[in-house]
Amino acid sequence: MITLLLDDTPFPPVAQALREPNGLLAAGGDLSPARLLDAYRHGIFPWFNDDQPVLWWSPDPRMVLLPQEFKVARSLRKTLRNKRYEVRADSAFELVMRACAAPRDDQAGTWINEQMIAAYTALHHLGHAHSIETWVGGELMGGLYGIAIGRMFYGESMFSRATDASKIALFHLAAQLARWNFGMIDCQMNTRHLASLGAREIPRAEFLSRLQELIHYPDIASPWKLEHDLVE
């Protein structure tokens, strides 16, 4: 059984999350900034379809990317050195979310609905949600968005309209977070694509232990400013 949340119901301990489906912990509640930040501080995130209540998850194991472990393939390094793009932070947050929500060939639908877009855009205006964007010729060609608390970054989704455009954004995010001494990028679930970029699974208990240290550092001032001398 999972916990049914009212707007003022606290989250149950993540140890109560189901094994199948992996990590399902609770249903209901709202997507207010306070609820979302409380969820992320406890290693919980929302993921649901339009025809479902808000569903809250904390899978075990947890897929994470340590910023300094991002793998740069030879082809990507060549692209990074060509500099035929511009990388920005926090200049088009809602556009990035809507691009991530667009239909994809390998997906029947999207979990990034209007309710989610409104909720995370509110977090962006409060300085907690950030976007990293790849621009080519003045057009938004790729990017990602997520939540930052202290020295912890929670990746949510990415998109690409050109070869390597999302990887460029993730490279610059990882390099910048390494400079800021961020400890982890939460990738939530294991995918082959994330593993190819250096992400790996760790036990949920380890994830939560490291999380509780990282979230208590001061936040980086918003909007984020990227340093651009990151390509060796």
Secondary structure, DSSP 8 states (H G I E B T S, - for coil): --EEE-TT-----GGGS-TTTTTEEEEE----HHHHHHHHHTT-EE---TTS--EEE--SSEEEE-GGG----HHHHHHHHH--SEEEESSSHHHHHHHHHS--TT-S--S--HHHHHHHHHHHHTT-EEEEEEEETTEEEEEEEEEEETTEEEEEEEEESSTTHHHHHHHHHHHHHHHTT--EEEEES--HHHHHTT-EEE-HHHHHHHHHHHTTS----SS----S----
